């Protein structure tokens, strides 16, 4: 998983995961990590939950809804 940075307008972190047919890019709202988390805390949280985040993004890309709390993730266009 690659963390591509923060989207200031949505206060979400952009991440990219690879799957067999290409990359999937998603947005993780920082509120999923906590109220007003510090930047490095978000990166640590993403690292600890990488497997679940990847599975949730692949589920979203397949047109399904992941289980909470990962249902808060959203797909994004790759930039």
Secondary structure, 3 states (H helix, E strand, C coil): CEEEEEECCCCEEEEEEEECCEEEEEEEEHHHCCCCCCHHHHHHHHHHCHHHHHHHHHHHHCCCCCCCCHHHCEEECCC
